[in-house]
Amino acid sequence: MTASLIRAELFGIAVAFNGRSSSALFAHGFKILFKHYFITENMKEAGENMS
């Protein structure tokens, strides 16, 4: 997963939640996205260390 793809995901979630204007939903989505991002980054680093 590339950084640009993650940015596109972030933007998409921001746009999707903007219509609802629910801060709780937005915070929840943001938390999931950040968890997903950090897991992806850690896996990328692990893969580089193994090679």
N, C-alpha and C positions, 0 to 999 in steps of 0.2 A: 504493500500500500504506500503510495507516494504522498509527499506532503501536499501537493496540489490537489490530490483526490480527497485528502482529509479536509483541506480548506473548502472544497466544493461541498462536502458533506456538512460541514459547519454552517456554510451559507444556506444550504437547503433546509437544515433544521431551523435556523433563525427565521427564514422566510415562512416556513410551515407554522411555527409557533407564533409568529408575529400577528397573524390574523386572529388568533384566539386570545392573545395578550394574557396568558396565564403564566405568571412567574414560577409557580410551582412546577408546572409541566416543563417549562423551559429549563429550570434548574435540574430536573430529573434527566431530561434529554442530554443536557450538557455533561452531567456526571457520567452517564453511560458512554458518551463520546470520548471524554477524557480517559476513562478506564480503557476503552478500546484503543485509543491512541498510544497510551503508555505500554500496553501489552504488545502492540505491534512494534513499537520502537525497541522494546526489550528483546523480542524475538529476532528482530533484524540484527541487533548487536550480537546476540548469541550465535546467529548464523555466520556472522563475520568472524567471530572468534574461533569457530569450529573449522573454517576453511583455511 
